[in-house]
Amino acid sequence: SAGLFRSPGAPNAPVAGTEPPEDASSSGFGDKQPRGLRAPVQLGPFAMLDTRFTVSLSGREDAAGTGRLLRHLEAGGSSRDCVHLDVSACPAGFAIRVNGRRHGTCRRRDQIPLMVLSAICYVAVHESSSICAVHAAAVEVDGGCVLMPAASGSGKSTLLAGLAASGMTPLCDDTAVIAEGNFDLRPLRSGISLKQGSWDVLAEFFPSLFLWPAYLRPDD
């Protein structure tokens, strides 16, 4: 699955967030890091629905792809009262913890960015003031919206990308929540995730499609 695509050798974009000084880290080893130990990098704050997040990863390499994928969620401001996500190595590969509690794992380093985004979406939905979540794509139409519910893999994201190419405003490609009280639709701004089977179909609408960076799902 992919939300963005990058050709081999393309330069990495700058990453939002803060890094510890070159001569200090939380490991206590200062600038003489043991071989293989990575200084942590903190990204954020990010915001989705009613929740703000910060993310800690074990080095610049892991932070680069994750920061690029989450850039549209940047919120700025203080990290106080944020939900904190921490990614670290584990026997199964890499684990993500939400406020210290283990949430999930992935096997490979290149699966970390989507593992983080998935955790943000999960927490945001469960912490939101909503009556339910809907598995659907959504597009804005005349000040309102049209929901397009469908099973996974049936083409919601491909259809949404095609509608966006025709000039319509995409709201979400997978999940939205219905707000309490006024029943407004609140989309999860996770980006449009395009599986490889749709790339050729959409290439004529997005000429640079094959130059965008690709991300692997944690369950791939």
Residue frames as qw, qx, qy, qz and C-alpha x, y, z in Angstrom:
[[0.000, 0.890, 0.456, 0.000, 0.00, 0.00, 0.00],
 [0.454, 0.038, 0.015, 0.890, 1.23, 3.49, -0.64],
 [0.018, 0.868, 0.384, -0.314, 0.15, 7.01, 0.15],
 [0.170, 0.897, -0.294, -0.282, 3.11, 8.70, -1.52],
 [0.942, 0.214, 0.132, 0.223, 5.76, 7.34, -3.87],
 [0.120, -0.873, 0.395, 0.258, 9.47, 7.94, -4.30],
 [0.846, 0.468, -0.249, 0.052, 11.79, 6.68, -7.01],
 [0.856, -0.292, -0.049, 0.423, 15.10, 5.09, -5.90],
 [0.568, 0.072, 0.028, 0.819, 17.74, 7.68, -5.21],
 [0.050, -0.783, -0.260, -0.562, 15.36, 10.64, -4.83],
 [0.196, 0.297, -0.510, 0.783, 16.43, 13.02, -2.06],
 [0.303, -0.527, -0.748, 0.267, 14.67, 12.93, 1.28],
 [0.099, -0.783, -0.207, -0.578, 12.50, 15.92, 2.21],
 [0.037, 0.386, -0.550, 0.740, 13.22, 17.87, 5.40],
 [0.483, -0.385, -0.785, 0.048, 11.65, 16.43, 8.53],
 [0.334, -0.717, 0.007, -0.611, 9.58, 18.32, 11.07],
 [0.839, -0.481, -0.249, 0.057, 10.42, 17.98, 14.73],
 [0.159, -0.880, 0.416, -0.164, 13.32, 18.42, 17.06],
 [0.875, 0.145, -0.400, 0.231, 16.48, 16.43, 17.46],
 [0.657, -0.706, -0.013, 0.264, 18.75, 16.28, 20.49],
 [0.074, 0.901, -0.396, -0.160, 22.03, 18.20, 20.22],
 [0.753, 0.449, -0.480, 0.038, 24.89, 16.40, 18.57],
 [0.264, 0.420, -0.723, 0.481, 26.77, 16.18, 21.88],
 [0.330, -0.101, 0.690, -0.636, 23.95, 14.83, 24.03],
 [0.564, -0.130, -0.645, -0.499, 21.23, 12.20, 24.08],
 [0.726, -0.448, 0.127, -0.506, 18.93, 10.43, 26.50],
 [0.909, 0.073, -0.398, 0.096, 21.24, 7.40, 26.45],
 [0.601, -0.780, 0.152, 0.085, 23.68, 9.06, 28.81],
 [0.835, -0.014, 0.246, 0.492, 26.64, 8.32, 26.52],
 [0.071, -0.758, 0.147, 0.631, 26.99, 11.91, 25.24],
 [0.527, 0.686, -0.301, -0.401, 28.59, 12.17, 21.82],
 [0.079, 0.406, -0.906, -0.090, 30.35, 8.80, 22.15],
 [0.837, 0.023, 0.086, -0.540, 27.47, 6.54, 21.23],
 [0.563, -0.206, 0.796, 0.081, 28.08, 2.78, 21.39],
 [0.097, 0.169, -0.751, -0.631, 28.13, 1.18, 17.98],
 [0.186, -0.334, -0.871, -0.308, 24.56, 0.62, 16.69],
 [0.114, -0.606, -0.617, 0.488, 22.86, 2.86, 19.29],
 [0.163, 0.542, 0.405, 0.719, 20.74, 5.61, 17.73],
 [0.015, -0.143, -0.371, 0.917, 20.02, 8.96, 19.36],
 [0.194, 0.605, 0.764, -0.113, 16.23, 9.44, 19.64],
 [0.018, 0.115, 0.288, 0.951, 14.46, 11.99, 17.45],
 [0.172, 0.515, 0.697, -0.470, 11.16, 13.57, 18.47],
 [0.022, 0.268, 0.547, 0.793, 8.60, 14.70, 15.90],
 [0.203, -0.702, -0.675, -0.100, 5.45, 16.76, 16.36],
 [0.454, 0.227, 0.730, -0.458, 3.15, 17.91, 17.66],
 [0.150, -0.123, -0.748, -0.635, 0.67, 16.49, 15.17],
 [0.426, 0.150, 0.475, -0.755, -3.12, 16.70, 15.39],
 [0.257, -0.144, -0.816, -0.497, -5.95, 14.46, 14.23],
 [0.429, -0.628, -0.596, -0.259, -9.58, 15.05, 15.25],
 [0.432, -0.863, -0.042, -0.258, -9.51, 16.03, 18.96],
 [0.848, -0.448, 0.114, 0.259, -6.08, 14.60, 19.84],
 [0.242, 0.879, -0.410, 0.025, -2.52, 15.91, 19.60],
 [0.982, -0.076, 0.029, 0.171, 0.47, 13.62, 19.28],
 [0.018, 0.815, -0.568, -0.114, 4.25, 13.54, 19.56],
 [0.982, 0.172, -0.077, 0.008, 6.38, 10.73, 18.17],
 [0.296, -0.747, 0.584, 0.114, 9.82, 9.49, 19.25],
 [0.937, 0.337, -0.088, 0.000, 11.89, 7.33, 16.90],
 [0.768, -0.482, 0.250, 0.339, 15.36, 5.84, 17.18],
 [0.490, -0.266, 0.423, 0.714, 17.29, 8.04, 14.76],
 [0.213, 0.511, -0.192, -0.810, 17.17, 10.28, 11.71],
 [0.111, 0.068, -0.863, -0.488, 16.64, 7.45, 9.23],
 [0.041, -0.454, -0.885, 0.095, 13.41, 6.34, 10.92],
 [0.045, 0.640, 0.353, -0.681, 12.26, 9.94, 11.45],
 [0.014, 0.276, -0.458, -0.845, 12.75, 10.97, 7.80],
 [0.184, -0.223, -0.825, -0.485, 10.05, 8.76, 6.28],
 [0.193, -0.579, -0.748, 0.261, 7.69, 9.15, 9.23],
 [0.072, -0.548, -0.156, 0.818, 7.98, 12.94, 9.30],
 [0.096, 0.117, -0.561, -0.814, 7.35, 13.12, 5.55],
 [0.215, -0.362, -0.867, -0.267, 4.21, 10.97, 5.82],
 [0.257, -0.658, -0.626, 0.329, 2.82, 12.98, 8.76],
 [0.256, -0.008, 0.037, 0.966, 3.71, 16.44, 7.50],
 [0.236, -0.442, -0.436, -0.748, 0.09, 17.34, 6.66],
 [0.596, -0.616, -0.514, -0.032, -0.84, 16.68, 10.32],
 [0.441, 0.061, -0.346, 0.826, 1.68, 19.14, 11.80],
 [0.274, -0.815, -0.501, -0.096, 0.02, 21.27, 14.45],
 [0.245, 0.542, -0.261, 0.760, 2.78, 23.36, 16.04],
 [0.523, -0.674, 0.057, -0.519, 2.53, 24.74, 19.55],
 [0.326, -0.543, 0.693, -0.344, 3.33, 23.04, 22.82],
 [0.523, 0.092, -0.837, -0.131, 3.75, 19.29, 23.21],
 [0.214, -0.090, 0.705, -0.670, 2.06, 19.48, 26.63],
 [0.643, 0.203, 0.488, -0.554, -0.94, 17.13, 27.00],
 [0.573, 0.426, -0.541, -0.443, -0.03, 15.29, 23.79],
 [0.972, -0.072, 0.211, -0.080, -0.44, 11.54, 23.44],
 [0.048, -0.735, 0.641, 0.215, 3.11, 10.23, 23.06],
 [0.968, 0.241, -0.007, -0.068, 4.04, 7.49, 20.60],
 [0.262, -0.717, 0.632, 0.134, 7.40, 5.78, 21.00],
 [0.914, 0.354, -0.169, -0.099, 8.93, 3.43, 18.42],
 [0.270, -0.684, 0.677, -0.018, 11.78, 1.13, 19.42],
 [0.494, 0.302, -0.796, -0.178, 13.39, -2.12, 18.37],
 [0.736, -0.257, 0.459, -0.427, 12.00, -5.37, 19.79],
 [0.458, -0.190, 0.853, 0.162, 12.53, -9.12, 19.14],
 [0.572, 0.535, 0.621, -0.028, 9.70, -9.08, 16.56],
 [0.455, 0.535, 0.299, 0.647, 11.25, -6.11, 14.72],
 [0.061, 0.215, -0.161, 0.961, 9.88, -2.77, 15.94],
 [0.203, -0.586, -0.764, 0.175, 7.22, -1.95, 18.52],
 [0.049, -0.488, -0.077, -0.868, 5.12, 1.16, 19.01],
 [0.282, -0.415, -0.722, 0.476, 3.92, 2.24, 22.44],
 [0.137, -0.677, -0.302, -0.657, 1.13, 4.72, 23.15],
 [0.391, -0.722, 0.239, -0.519, 1.78, 6.59, 26.41],
 [0.213, -0.501, 0.802, -0.246, 3.99, 3.68, 27.47],
 [0.744, 0.076, 0.596, -0.291, 1.54, 0.91, 26.59],
 [0.231, -0.172, 0.806, 0.518, 2.43, -1.43, 23.75],
 [0.563, 0.463, 0.138, -0.670, 0.10, -0.91, 20.78],
 [0.886, 0.441, 0.090, -0.109, 1.53, -2.91, 17.87],
 [0.543, -0.463, 0.547, 0.439, 4.58, -4.16, 15.98],
 [0.710, 0.659, -0.140, -0.205, 6.04, -4.36, 12.50],
 [0.940, -0.070, 0.166, 0.291, 8.80, -6.58, 11.13],
 [0.645, 0.298, 0.172, 0.683, 10.76, -4.10, 9.01],
 [0.251, -0.406, -0.133, 0.869, 12.11, -0.59, 9.40],
 [0.060, -0.041, -0.430, -0.900, 10.40, 0.61, 6.20],
 [0.317, -0.535, -0.738, -0.264, 7.02, -0.33, 7.73],
 [0.291, -0.336, -0.508, 0.738, 7.46, 2.12, 10.65],
 [0.102, 0.004, -0.080, -0.992, 5.86, 5.23, 9.03],
 [0.530, -0.262, -0.503, -0.630, 2.52, 3.55, 8.32],
 [0.532, -0.330, -0.729, 0.276, 2.60, 1.79, 11.71],
 [0.160, -0.211, -0.345, 0.900, 2.82, 5.24, 13.33],
 [0.312, -0.060, -0.268, -0.909, 0.05, 6.70, 11.14],
 [0.556, -0.291, -0.729, -0.273, -2.17, 3.69, 11.89],
 [0.413, -0.339, -0.652, 0.539, -1.68, 4.20, 15.64],
 [0.031, 0.116, 0.104, -0.987, -2.51, 7.90, 15.33],
 [0.452, -0.168, -0.490, -0.726, -5.74, 7.10, 13.45],
 [0.551, -0.317, -0.771, 0.037, -6.73, 4.43, 15.98],
 [0.299, -0.321, -0.523, 0.731, -6.19, 6.66, 19.01],
 [0.120, 0.026, -0.103, -0.987, -7.80, 9.69, 17.34],
 [0.496, -0.280, -0.613, -0.548, -11.01, 7.75, 16.60],
 [0.573, -0.394, -0.696, 0.178, -11.25, 6.29, 20.10],
 [0.297, -0.324, -0.372, 0.817, -10.55, 9.63, 21.79],
 [0.059, -0.206, -0.330, -0.919, -12.94, 11.64, 19.60],
 [0.356, 0.271, 0.527, -0.723, -16.33, 13.02, 20.60],
 [0.409, 0.166, -0.605, -0.663, -18.29, 10.95, 18.11],
 [0.786, -0.043, 0.332, -0.519, -21.17, 8.51, 18.00],
 [0.916, 0.121, 0.374, 0.083, -19.61, 6.13, 15.47],
 [0.145, -0.548, 0.587, 0.577, -16.89, 5.62, 12.89],
 [0.793, 0.510, 0.188, -0.275, -17.67, 4.87, 9.24],
 [0.555, -0.234, 0.626, 0.495, -15.43, 2.82, 6.94],
 [0.506, 0.745, 0.427, 0.087, -15.81, 4.91, 3.81],
 [0.381, 0.072, 0.190, 0.902, -14.22, 7.42, 1.48],
 [0.067, 0.820, 0.476, -0.310, -15.80, 10.87, 1.37],
 [0.356, 0.219, 0.302, 0.857, -15.81, 13.77, -1.06],
 [0.078, 0.478, 0.329, -0.811, -17.19, 17.30, -0.67],
 [0.131, 0.418, 0.699, 0.565, -20.18, 18.16, -2.85],
 [0.155, -0.655, -0.324, -0.665, -21.93, 21.57, -2.79],
 [0.246, -0.574, 0.365, -0.691, -20.98, 22.29, 0.80],
 [0.868, -0.284, 0.250, -0.323, -22.00, 18.83, 1.96],
 [0.088, -0.494, 0.853, 0.148, -20.40, 15.45, 1.38],
 [0.884, 0.131, -0.274, -0.355, -20.96, 12.10, -0.24],
 [0.531, -0.462, 0.703, -0.102, -19.91, 8.97, 1.65],
 [0.723, 0.377, -0.505, -0.283, -18.65, 6.00, -0.35],
 [0.630, -0.429, 0.609, -0.218, -18.59, 2.98, 2.00],
 [0.842, 0.356, -0.372, -0.160, -17.03, -0.23, 0.73],
 [0.931, -0.320, 0.079, 0.160, -14.95, -3.20, 1.82],
 [0.336, -0.718, 0.469, 0.390, -11.17, -2.98, 1.97],
 [0.373, -0.195, 0.759, 0.497, -9.52, -3.39, -1.42],
 [0.438, 0.591, 0.677, 0.013, -12.66, -2.55, -3.42],
 [0.423, 0.425, 0.330, 0.729, -11.37, 0.75, -4.83],
 [0.194, -0.897, -0.353, 0.179, -12.46, 3.54, -2.46],
 [0.384, -0.657, 0.191, 0.620, -9.08, 5.28, -2.60],
 [0.367, 0.081, 0.624, 0.685, -8.72, 4.87, -6.37],
 [0.062, 0.744, 0.598, 0.291, -12.18, 6.37, -6.93],
 [0.282, -0.882, -0.187, 0.327, -11.43, 9.22, -4.53],
 [0.420, -0.412, 0.366, 0.721, -8.15, 10.01, -6.29],
 [0.267, 0.353, 0.666, 0.600, -9.95, 10.04, -9.63],
 [0.084, -0.870, -0.480, -0.079, -12.59, 12.42, -8.28],
 [0.388, -0.749, 0.040, 0.536, -9.85, 14.65, -6.86],
 [0.407, -0.097, 0.524, 0.741, -8.19, 14.72, -10.29],
 [0.124, 0.596, 0.641, 0.468, -11.50, 15.91, -11.78],
 [0.015, 0.481, -0.037, 0.876, -11.55, 18.89, -9.41],
 [0.656, -0.616, -0.314, -0.304, -13.60, 17.63, -6.47],
 [0.116, -0.675, 0.544, -0.484, -12.36, 18.05, -2.89],
 [0.708, -0.090, -0.698, 0.063, -11.40, 14.76, -1.19],
 [0.502, -0.702, 0.182, -0.472, -12.15, 14.52, 2.54],
 [0.494, -0.461, 0.727, -0.119, -10.91, 11.04, 3.49],
 [0.520, 0.333, -0.690, -0.378, -10.19, 7.74, 1.79],
 [0.438, 0.011, -0.893, 0.104, -10.93, 5.23, 4.54],
 [0.363, -0.472, -0.724, 0.347, -12.48, 6.45, 7.80],
 [0.114, -0.469, 0.000, -0.876, -14.66, 9.25, 9.11],
 [0.143, -0.305, -0.806, 0.487, -16.47, 9.78, 12.40],
 [0.193, -0.668, -0.487, -0.530, -19.94, 11.18, 12.97],
 [0.091, 0.258, -0.446, 0.852, -19.93, 13.95, 15.59],
 [0.143, -0.493, -0.789, 0.338, -22.25, 13.92, 18.57],
 [0.052, 0.594, 0.313, -0.739, -25.03, 16.49, 18.61],
 [0.376, 0.642, -0.127, -0.656, -24.90, 17.94, 15.09],
 [0.860, 0.212, 0.461, 0.043, -24.02, 14.68, 13.25],
 [0.313, 0.847, -0.355, -0.242, -21.33, 16.44, 11.22],
 [0.956, 0.193, -0.060, 0.215, -18.90, 14.26, 9.30],
 [0.253, -0.869, 0.412, 0.108, -15.34, 14.54, 10.61],
 [0.879, 0.409, -0.239, 0.049, -12.85, 12.91, 8.20],
 [0.743, -0.501, 0.269, 0.352, -9.57, 11.31, 9.27],
 [0.382, 0.878, -0.249, -0.144, -6.93, 13.22, 7.31],
 [0.775, -0.346, 0.484, 0.211, -4.68, 10.24, 6.74],
 [0.059, 0.516, -0.614, -0.595, -4.00, 10.98, 3.06],
 [0.858, 0.312, -0.075, -0.401, -5.03, 8.89, 0.05],
 [0.478, -0.411, 0.770, 0.097, -3.48, 5.42, 0.23],
 [0.723, 0.498, -0.237, -0.415, -3.06, 3.89, -3.21],
 [0.804, -0.188, 0.554, 0.107, -2.21, 0.22, -3.63],
 [0.252, -0.378, 0.641, 0.619, 0.05, -0.73, -6.49],
 [0.358, 0.387, 0.817, 0.235, -2.81, -2.04, -8.64],
 [0.191, 0.883, 0.401, -0.150, -4.19, 1.48, -9.04],
 [0.327, -0.596, 0.244, 0.692, -0.98, 3.23, -10.05],
 [0.265, 0.074, 0.675, 0.684, -1.26, 2.58, -13.80],
 [0.052, 0.716, 0.680, 0.145, -4.95, 3.60, -13.77],
 [0.181, -0.921, -0.231, 0.256, -4.17, 6.95, -12.14],
 [0.588, -0.237, 0.246, 0.733, -0.86, 7.74, -13.85],
 [0.270, 0.507, 0.450, 0.684, -2.52, 9.79, -16.62],
 [0.255, -0.886, -0.300, -0.243, -4.11, 12.06, -13.99],
 [0.492, -0.833, 0.224, 0.120, -0.99, 12.34, -11.82],
 [0.708, 0.631, -0.296, 0.111, 2.06, 12.40, -14.15],
 [0.118, 0.645, -0.649, 0.385, 4.57, 12.40, -11.27],
 [0.871, -0.347, 0.006, -0.348, 2.92, 9.44, -9.51],
 [0.957, 0.033, -0.193, 0.215, 5.84, 7.06, -9.92],
 [0.385, 0.528, -0.369, 0.661, 8.26, 9.63, -8.48],
 [0.496, -0.641, 0.164, -0.561, 6.52, 9.77, -5.08],
 [0.008, 0.375, -0.877, 0.301, 7.86, 7.74, -2.12],
 [0.726, -0.204, -0.555, -0.351, 6.20, 4.40, -1.33],
 [0.329, -0.432, 0.628, -0.557, 5.37, 3.12, 2.16],
 [0.456, -0.038, -0.883, -0.104, 4.82, -0.47, 3.29],
 [0.667, -0.514, -0.083, -0.532, 1.93, -1.40, 5.56],
 [0.325, -0.516, 0.723, -0.326, 2.83, -3.09, 8.87],
 [0.791, 0.031, 0.556, -0.252, 0.85, -6.17, 7.81],
 [0.676, 0.627, -0.310, -0.232, 2.49, -6.50, 4.36]]
